[in-house]
């Protein structure tokens, strides 16, 4: 295994001696800062009441007094709420609380709706267990969550992580050493997921539960460099709930004396280990109104989803954080289906910058349809029509079996596909399906309009069923494999396409073959043919009408090749017999020449399937009246064998 060598930078800095907020409210139990460092939310307890507060920073750098977030606090009144985390898009607040539905302390989330907060929602039971969960923190792509979970045997917590997959959150995994030592109280992950800040007691003597802030840098998936403390000096206080102001490179913590039950907010300068690009703006509709949109970010080179976010449903404002390492496609999708795509290149943005981009969504959807034959899988052309309320949907053919439908994104569209001798198909496209992308792809396999064919192989005298080899080949559609099923002794069934021509052959040892060409009749659901094989020793000359050749042609038709294939099987099953194939021509030079050429085609076919010359012969006979070719089987004589 190749190990990544990390060059760690060590920083010495001391938390400020005075509190950040001039007038904090009660005992602070958690803090979170928005990405730009302009807004702070914190939870605090005063006189037994727990609540969420908001503070803002002035141009001079002074923080305002915390103001109660009443729209949020109305949901948590009478309960304990702490360790908040504001998602990097600024729209979702995660926190720990003992609200109804929780088993002890569990993680909840609340969405920002303008200046108000929505009713808290409990996170997945995959994340929340019967043990206390605290200190949620998500990377900027919202696909990875970090949190702490209380241990079973003591008061210590460990750091866990979980990722979003197709079924939701994955089963949380405890972070391995060197992160986990047994007592990690709080955690904070950087936007790009490359730096982890957490509170741990690993500097304590004999587990005195003195907590300090450490940080570690990622060296790969769930691989972390040895953590370093943000301050190596001796301390007589605890440091909890780290939160980073990435806009001003500061770290905020709650600080309190050892064994104290009261904590306040403090800050100091902090390194930001990775540069990033902040993309922000307003999502609007074509009339300039703000739009509540879902934002999906994918890597332009790999098409992997980097993350998801959303705009403010009231103001349309959005903010996403992108790594400075490449190119990203941004999809903006409103709930009404309108869309927009943008490409952002961050590869040369090594220092990090803010990109402001207002986005106007479009309101058309595109349906790309590929049509194939359900049996042969070949492209086929069809009649494609689209119907919707406003009658403005347009259909255009863009290639063999390929069509594009452009329709209003706010309407449901019924797309009908029809082809003669195929079963009609309908696609119902709902505008709600286009919330993620305005362009969709549908692959349609048109099923042929089928008919049922039945072959009954019976004894010529007793009428009892015979076991035989029955093969059916479509002579109209190339590469159409027809399956034949034995449903009873001597009874065989298969399906045929309406109005297609089929070659049907029945062969078995010691019997003359049966071969016919039929057309699947459109007016008949089922076609049945009884076949009574004749023993080879009893056959005379049998007509071969399929061996007739067309005027001016000397090559074998598909029907003629099929009948000769039956002759081959008879000879292979009955090596003691030889076949005499007789071709006839009118008594003139032109007819004689054509028949000789055709005889050569018959011999070439027999040679191609490696039938010995001693097993057959082709005779040419002049006649006064046109005559159908025939065949005769006879047991080989000693001369024939030689």
C-alpha positions in Angstrom: 0.0 0.0 0.0 1.3 3.5 -0.9 1.2 5.8 2.1 0.5 9.5 1.6 3.2 11.6 3.2 1.8 14.7 4.9 3.7 17.8 5.8 1.8 19.2 8.7 1.9 22.8 9.7 1.9 23.6 13.4 0.3 26.7 14.6 0.5 28.3 18.1 -2.3 30.6 19.0 -4.2 31.4 22.2 -7.9 31.8 22.6 -8.8 35.4 23.4 -9.2 36.1 27.1 -12.5 38.0 26.7 -15.8 36.7 25.5 -16.6 37.3 21.8 -20.1 38.6 22.6 -20.4 41.5 25.0 -23.8 40.3 26.2 -24.2 36.6 26.0 -27.3 34.9 27.1 -26.8 32.3 29.9 -24.6 29.2 29.5 -23.7 28.6 25.9 -24.1 25.0 24.7 -23.0 25.3 21.1 -22.1 27.7 18.3 -22.1 27.8 14.5 -20.9 30.5 12.1 -22.0 31.0 8.5 -19.3 30.5 5.8 -18.6 34.2 5.4 -18.3 34.9 9.1 -21.2 37.4 9.2 -23.8 35.5 11.2 -23.5 33.4 14.3 -26.1 31.1 15.8 -25.7 29.7 19.3 -27.7 27.7 21.8 -27.8 28.7 25.4 -29.5 27.8 28.7 -30.8 30.5 31.1 -33.0 29.9 34.1 -33.7 26.4 32.9 -34.9 27.4 29.5 -32.9 26.4 26.3 -33.1 28.5 23.1 -31.4 29.4 19.9 -29.9 32.9 19.4 -28.6 34.9 16.5 -25.8 37.5 16.4 -24.3 39.5 13.6 -21.0 41.2 13.1 -20.6 44.9 12.3 -18.2 46.5 9.8 -15.8 47.2 12.7 -15.7 43.5 13.6 -17.9 43.7 16.8 -20.5 41.1 17.4 -24.0 42.2 18.3 -26.0 40.9 21.3 -27.6 37.6 20.7 -31.3 37.8 19.7 -33.7 35.0 20.3 -34.8 33.1 17.2 -38.4 33.0 18.2 -39.7 31.1 15.1 -37.3 28.3 16.1 -37.7 28.5 19.8 -41.4 28.0 19.7 -40.8 24.4 18.6 -38.2 23.6 21.4 -39.8 25.4 24.4 -39.6 23.1 27.4 -36.9 20.9 25.8 -33.1 21.0 25.7 -31.5 22.0 22.4 -27.7 22.3 21.9 -24.7 21.9 19.5 -26.2 23.6 16.4 -24.5 23.4 13.0 -25.5 25.7 10.0 -25.0 23.9 6.7 -22.6 25.6 4.4 -25.4 26.7 2.1 -26.8 28.7 5.0 -30.3 27.2 4.7 -30.4 24.2 7.1 -29.7 24.0 10.8 -28.7 20.7 12.3 -28.7 20.3 16.1 -29.1 17.9 19.0 -32.3 17.9 21.2 -34.5 15.7 23.3 -37.7 16.7 21.4 -40.6 14.3 21.1 -39.6 11.2 19.0 -36.0 11.3 20.2 -34.5 8.5 22.3 -32.5 10.7 24.7 -30.7 13.2 22.6 -31.0 12.8 18.8 -30.1 14.9 15.8 -32.8 17.1 14.2 -32.8 19.5 11.3 -34.8 22.7 10.5 -35.0 24.6 7.2 -34.7 28.3 6.9 -37.9 29.8 5.2 -37.1 33.5 4.7 -36.6 34.9 8.2 -38.3 31.9 9.9 -37.4 28.3 10.7 -39.4 25.2 9.9 -40.6 22.6 12.4 -37.6 20.4 13.4 -37.5 17.0 11.7 -35.8 14.0 13.2 -32.9 12.6 11.1 -32.9 9.0 10.0 -32.9 6.2 12.6 -29.8 5.0 10.9 -28.1 8.1 12.3 -30.0 8.3 15.6 -29.7 5.3 18.0 -30.8 4.5 21.5 -27.6 6.3 22.7 -27.2 10.1 22.7 -26.1 11.8 19.4 -24.5 15.2 19.5 -22.6 17.8 17.5 -23.7 17.2 13.9 -21.5 18.6 11.1 -21.8 18.2 7.3 -19.4 18.7 4.5 -20.4 21.3 1.9 -21.8 18.7 -0.5 -24.3 17.5 2.2 -23.3 13.9 1.4 -21.2 13.2 4.5 -22.2 13.8 8.1 -20.0 13.7 11.2 -21.4 13.6 14.7 -20.6 12.2 18.2 -22.3 9.4 19.9 -22.3 8.6 23.6 -20.5 5.4 24.7 -22.4 2.5 26.4 -20.3 2.2 29.5 -19.2 5.8 30.4 -19.8 9.4 29.7 -17.4 9.6 26.8 -18.4 10.2 23.2 -16.8 8.9 19.9 -16.9 10.6 16.5 -18.9 8.8 13.8 -19.4 9.4 10.1 -22.0 8.4 7.6 -22.5 9.0 3.8 -25.5 9.2 1.6 -26.0 6.3 -0.9 -29.0 5.2 -3.0 -30.8 4.0 0.0 -30.2 7.0 2.3 -27.6 7.4 5.1 -25.2 4.5 5.4 -24.6 2.8 8.7 -22.4 5.2 10.8 -18.8 4.1 11.3 -16.6 5.3 14.1 -13.5 7.2 12.9 -10.4 5.1 13.3 -7.2 5.9 15.1 -5.6 8.3 15.4 -8.8 10.3 15.7 -10.7 8.1 18.1 -9.2 7.6 21.6 -12.5 7.1 23.5 -13.5 10.6 24.6 -14.2 13.0 21.7 -16.9 15.4 22.7 -17.7 17.7 19.7 -16.7 17.7 16.0 -16.6 20.1 13.0 -15.8 19.2 9.4 -14.4 21.7 6.9 -16.5 22.5 3.7 -14.4 20.2 1.4 -14.1 17.5 4.1 -10.3 17.8 4.3 -9.9 19.1 7.8 -11.5 17.8 11.0 -11.7 19.9 14.2 -12.8 18.2 17.4 -12.8 18.5 21.2 -10.9 15.7 23.0 -9.5 14.9 26.4 -6.3 13.2 25.1 -4.1 15.7 26.9 -5.7 15.1 30.3 -3.9 13.3 33.1 -5.7 10.2 34.2 -8.9 11.1 32.5 -9.6 14.4 34.3 -11.9 15.2 31.4 -10.1 18.3 30.4 -11.1 18.9 26.8 -9.0 20.8 24.2 -9.5 21.4 20.5 -7.4 19.4 18.0 -7.4 19.3 14.2 -6.4 16.7 11.6 -6.0 16.6 7.8 -7.4 13.9 5.6 -5.0 11.6 3.8 -7.7 9.6 2.0 -11.1 8.2 2.7 -11.4 7.7 6.5 -7.6 8.1 6.7 -6.5 11.0 9.0 -3.1 12.4 9.9 -2.1 12.4 13.6 -4.1 15.2 15.2 -2.4 18.4 16.5 -3.7 20.7 19.2 -4.5 24.3 18.3 -2.6 25.4 21.4 0.1 23.5 23.2 0.1 25.7 26.3 -1.1 24.5 29.7 -4.8 25.2 30.3 -7.1 25.3 33.2 -10.3 25.3 31.2 -12.3 23.2 28.8 -12.8 23.9 25.1 -15.9 22.7 23.4 -18.0 23.0 20.2 -15.4 24.2 17.6 -16.8 26.3 14.7 -14.8 27.9 11.9 -15.3 31.3 10.4 -13.8 30.5 6.9 -14.3 34.1 5.7 -12.0 35.5 8.4 -9.9 32.5 9.3 -11.0 32.3 12.9 -12.0 29.5 15.2 -14.8 29.9 17.7 -15.2 27.7 20.8 -17.1 27.6 24.0 -14.8 27.9 26.9 -15.2 27.2 30.7 -13.2 26.4 33.7 -12.6 22.8 34.7 -15.7 21.4 36.5 -17.6 24.6 35.6 -21.1 24.4 34.3 -21.0 27.8 32.6 -19.5 28.3 29.1 -19.0 31.4 26.9 -17.9 32.0 23.4 -14.2 32.8 22.6 -12.3 33.0 19.3 -8.8 33.3 17.9 -7.0 33.2 14.5 -7.1 29.8 12.9 -5.4 28.4 9.7 -7.7 27.4 6.8 -5.8 24.4 5.3 -7.6 24.3 1.9 -8.7 27.0 -0.5 -12.2 27.0 -1.9 -14.5 28.9 -4.2 -17.7 30.3 -2.9 -20.5 30.4 -5.6 -23.5 32.5 -4.6 -26.3 34.4 -6.2 -30.1 34.4 -6.7 -32.2 31.9 -8.5 -35.0 33.5 -10.5 -37.7 32.6 -13.0 -38.0 34.2 -16.4 -40.1 37.0 -14.8 -37.4 37.8 -12.3 -39.2 36.3 -9.3 -37.1 34.3 -6.7 -37.3 30.5 -7.1 -37.0 27.7 -4.5 -34.6 25.5 -6.4 -32.6 22.3 -5.8 -29.0 22.6 -6.8 -27.1 19.5 -7.9 -23.3 19.7 -8.4 -21.4 17.1 -10.6 -17.8 16.8 -11.6 -17.5 17.8 -15.2 -14.9 15.1 -15.9 -16.2 12.1 -14.0 -20.0 13.0 -13.9 -19.9 12.0 -10.2 -22.2 13.9 -8.0 -20.2 16.2 -5.8 -23.1 17.4 -3.7 -26.6 19.0 -3.4 -27.9 22.2 -2.0 -30.8 24.6 -2.4 -31.8 28.2 -2.7 -33.8 30.2 -0.1 -37.5 29.6 -1.0 -38.4 33.2 -0.2 -35.4 35.2 -1.5 -34.0 32.7 -4.1 -30.5 33.2 -2.6 -28.1 30.3 -2.7 -24.4 29.6 -1.8 -22.3 26.5 -2.5 -18.7 25.8 -1.8 -16.5 24.2 -4.5 -13.0 22.8 -4.2 -10.3 24.5 -6.2 -9.4 21.5 -8.2 -11.4 21.3 -11.4 -14.6 21.9 -13.3 -18.1 21.5 -12.0 -21.5 21.3 -13.7 -24.2 23.1 -11.6 -27.9 22.1 -12.2 -30.6 24.4 -10.8 -34.0 22.8 -10.7 -37.2 24.4 -9.5 -40.0 22.3 -8.0 -42.2 23.3 -11.0 -39.7 21.7 -13.3 -37.9 24.7 -14.7 -34.2 24.2 -15.1 -30.8 25.7 -15.7 -27.2 24.4 -16.2 -24.0 26.2 -15.5 -20.3 25.2 -15.6 -17.9 26.6 -13.1 -14.1 26.1 -13.5 -12.2 26.4 -10.2 -8.9 24.8 -11.3 -7.0 28.1 -11.5 -8.6 29.6 -8.4 -5.8 28.6 -6.0 -6.4 31.4 -3.5 -10.2 31.1 -3.4 -12.7 33.7 -4.4 -16.4 34.4 -4.4 -18.2 34.1 -7.7 -21.6 35.8 -7.9 -23.9 34.3 -10.5 -27.7 35.0 -10.7 -29.5 32.2 -12.5 -32.7 32.3 -14.6 -34.5 29.0 -15.0 -36.0 27.7 -18.2 -39.4 26.0 -18.5 -39.1 23.5 -21.3 -38.5 19.8 -21.1 -36.9 17.6 -23.7 -37.7 13.9 -24.0 -35.2 11.8 -26.1 -36.7 8.5 -27.3 -34.8 5.5 -28.7 -37.0 2.9 -30.4 -35.9 -0.7 -30.9 -37.5 -4.0 -31.8 -38.1 -5.9 -28.6 -37.0 -9.2 -30.1 -34.1 -8.4 -32.4 -33.0 -5.2 -30.5 -32.5 -3.4 -33.8 -33.3 0.3 -34.3 -36.6 0.7 -36.0 -38.5 3.8 -37.1 -42.0 4.5 -35.7 -44.7 7.1 -35.7 -44.2 9.3 -32.6 -46.9 11.8 -31.5 -47.0 13.9 -28.3 -50.2 15.1 -26.7 -50.5 17.7 -23.9 -52.9 20.3 -22.8 -51.6 23.4 -24.6 -50.9 21.4 -27.8 -47.4 22.9 -28.2 -45.3 19.8 -27.9 -43.1 19.2 -31.0 -41.7 15.9 -32.2 -38.6 15.7 -34.5 -36.7 12.7 -35.9 -33.0 12.9 -35.2 -31.8 9.6 -36.4 -32.7 6.0 -37.1 -35.1 5.0 -34.3 -34.3 8.2 -32.5 -36.8 11.1 -31.7 -36.8 14.3 -29.7 -39.9 15.7 -28.0 -39.9 19.3 -26.8 -42.8 20.1 -24.5 -43.9 22.6 -21.8 -42.3 21.7 -18.5 -45.4 22.4 -16.5 -47.6 19.9 -18.4 -47.9 16.2 -18.4 -47.2 14.8 -21.8 -48.6 11.6 -23.4 -46.2 10.3 -26.0 -47.6 7.6 -28.4 -45.4 5.3 -30.4 -46.9 3.3 -33.3 -45.5 1.0 -36.0 -47.4 -1.3 -38.3 -47.4 -4.9 -37.1 -46.3 -3.8 -33.6 -48.2 -3.2 -30.4 -48.7 0.5 -29.7 -46.7 1.9 -26.7 -47.4 5.0 -24.6 -45.1 7.0 -22.4 -46.6 9.3 -19.8 -44.2 12.1 -18.9 -45.0 14.0 -15.8 -43.4 17.4 -15.3 -42.5 16.4 -11.7 -40.1 13.8 -13.2 -38.0 16.8 -14.5 -37.2 18.4 -11.2 -33.6 17.1 -11.4 -32.9 17.5 -15.1 -34.9 19.1 -17.9 -33.7 16.5 -20.4 -34.7 12.9 -20.1 -34.0 9.7 -22.1 -36.5 6.9 -22.7 -35.6 3.6 -24.4 -38.7 1.9 -25.9 -38.8 -1.7 -27.1 -41.8 -2.1 -29.4 -43.2 -5.5 -29.2 -44.3 -7.2 -32.5 -48.0 -8.0 -32.8 -47.6 -11.8 -32.3 -49.6 -14.8 -33.5 -49.5 -18.3 -32.1 -48.2 -21.2 -34.2 -48.8 -24.9 -33.4 -47.2 -28.0 -35.0 -48.7 -31.4 -34.2 -46.4 -34.2 -35.2 -48.4 -37.5 -35.5 -48.1 -41.0 -36.6 -49.6 -41.5 -40.1 -51.5 -44.6 -39.0 -52.2 -44.4 -35.2 -52.4 -40.6 -35.0 -50.2 -40.7 -31.9 -47.8 -37.9 -31.2 -44.2 -38.1 -32.4 -41.1 -36.5 -30.7 -39.3 -34.6 -33.4 -37.0 -31.6 -34.0 -39.1 -28.6 -34.9 -37.3 -25.4 -36.0 -38.9 -22.1 -37.1 -37.0 -19.2 -38.8 -38.3 -15.8 -39.7 -37.6 -15.1 -43.4 -38.8 -11.5 -43.2 -37.0 -10.0 -40.2 -33.3 -10.7 -40.0 -31.8 -12.1 -36.8 -35.3 -12.8 -35.3 -34.8 -15.9 -33.1 -38.0 -17.9 -32.8 -38.2 -20.2 -29.7 -40.1 -23.4 -30.1 -41.6 -25.1 -27.0 -42.7 -28.7 -26.6 -46.0 -28.5 -24.7 -47.0 -32.1 -25.1 -45.8 -35.3 -26.8 -45.7 -34.4 -30.4 -47.1 -30.9 -29.9 -44.9 -27.8 -30.4 -45.8 -24.1 -30.0 -44.1 -20.9 -31.1 -44.9 -17.2 -31.5 -44.8 -15.4 -34.9 -45.0 -11.8 -35.9 -48.1 -10.7 -37.7 -47.6 -10.6 -41.5 -44.1 -12.1 -41.4 -43.1 -15.1 -43.5 -41.6 -18.2 -41.6 -39.8 -21.4 -42.6 -41.0 -24.4 -40.5 -39.1 -27.6 -40.6 -39.8 -31.0 -38.8 -37.0 -33.6 -38.9 -36.6 -37.0 -37.1 -34.5 -40.1 -37.6 -35.8 -42.7 -40.1 -38.5 -40.4 -41.4 -38.7 -38.0 -44.3 -38.6 -34.3 -43.3 -41.4 -31.8 -43.4 -40.8 -28.3 -44.6 -43.1 -25.5 -45.4 -43.2 -21.7 -45.6 -46.1 -19.9 -44.1 -47.2 -16.4 -43.4 -48.5 -15.4 -40.0 -52.0 -14.5 -40.9 -53.1 -11.2 -39.5 -56.7 -12.3 -39.2 -55.9 -15.5 -37.3 -54.8 -15.6 -33.7 -53.6 -19.2 -33.9 -52.4 -21.3 -36.9 -52.2 -25.1 -36.5 -50.6 -27.6 -38.8 -50.7 -31.4 -38.5 -47.6 -33.2 -39.7 -47.5 -36.9 -40.3 -44.0 -38.0 -41.1 -43.5 -40.7 -43.8 -40.8 -43.4 -43.1 -37.8 -43.0 -45.5 -38.1 -46.5 -46.7 -41.6 -45.8 -48.0 -41.0 -42.6 -49.8 -40.9 -42.1 -53.5 -40.1 -38.9 -55.3 -41.2 -36.0 -53.1 -41.7 -32.5 -54.7 -39.5 -29.7 -53.6 -41.4 -26.5 -54.7 -39.1 -24.3 -52.6 -36.2 -25.3 -54.8 -37.7 -23.6 -57.8 -35.5 -20.6 -58.9 -36.7 -17.3 -60.1 -36.2 -16.2 -63.7 -32.7 -15.0 -64.3 -31.4 -15.9 -60.8 -29.1 -18.8 -60.0 -28.6 -18.2 -56.3 -30.6 -20.0 -53.6 -33.5 -18.2 -52.0 -33.9 -18.3 -48.2 -36.8 -20.8 -48.7 -34.6 -23.0 -50.8 -31.7 -22.9 -48.3 -34.2 -23.8 -45.5 -35.4 -26.9 -47.4 -31.9 -28.0 -48.2 -31.1 -27.7 -44.5 -33.8 -30.2 -43.8 -32.2 -32.6 -46.4 -28.9 -32.2 -44.6 -30.5 -33.2 -41.2 -32.0 -36.3 -42.8 -28.7 -37.4 -44.2 -26.9 -36.7 -40.8 -29.5 -38.7 -38.9 -29.6 -41.5 -41.4 -26.1 -42.0 -42.9 -27.1 -45.2 -44.6 -29.3 -43.2 -47.0 -28.4 -41.1 -49.9 -30.5 -38.4 -51.5 -31.1 -37.7 -55.2 -32.1 -34.2 -56.0 -33.6 -33.8 -59.4 -33.8 -30.5 -61.3 -35.7 -30.2 -64.5 -35.5 -27.7 -67.4 -37.3 -27.2 -70.7 -35.5 -28.6 -73.7 -33.7 -25.4 -74.8 -30.1 -24.2 -74.4 -31.0 -21.1 -72.2 -33.0 -23.2 -69.7 -30.3 -25.8 -69.6 -27.6 -23.2 -68.8 -29.7 -21.6 -66.0 -30.5 -25.0 -64.5 -26.8 -26.0 -64.5 -25.9 -22.8 -62.7 -28.6 -23.5 -60.2 -27.4 -27.1 -59.7 -24.0 -25.6 -58.9 -25.5 -23.5 -56.2 -27.2 -26.6 -54.7 -23.9 -28.5 -54.7 -22.0 -25.4 -53.2 -24.5 -25.3 -50.3 -24.1 -29.1 -49.6 -20.3 -28.7 -49.7 -20.5 -25.7 -47.3 -22.2 -27.8 -44.7 -19.7 -30.7 -45.3 -22.0 -33.3 -46.6 -20.0 -36.1 -48.3 -20.4 -36.4 -52.0 -21.4 -40.1 -51.5 -24.4 -38.9 -49.5 -26.2 -37.1 -52.4 -26.3 -36.4 -56.1 -27.9 -33.7 -58.2 -29.4 -34.7 -61.5 -30.5 -32.5 -64.3 -33.2 -33.7 -66.7 -34.7 -32.1 -69.8 -38.5 -32.2 -70.0 -41.2 -31.1 -72.5 -43.4 -29.5 -69.8 -42.2 -27.5 -66.8 -41.8 -29.7 -63.7 -41.2 -29.0 -60.0 -37.8 -30.3 -58.6 -38.1 -33.4 -56.4 -36.0 -35.5 -54.1 -35.7 -39.3 -53.5 -34.0 -41.1 -50.6 -32.7 -44.6 -51.0 -30.4 -46.9 -49.0 -26.8 -46.6 -50.3 -25.6 -49.4 -52.6 -22.1 -50.8 -52.3 -21.2 -48.6 -55.4 -22.6 -45.5 -53.7 -20.5 -46.2 -50.6 -17.4 -46.5 -52.7 
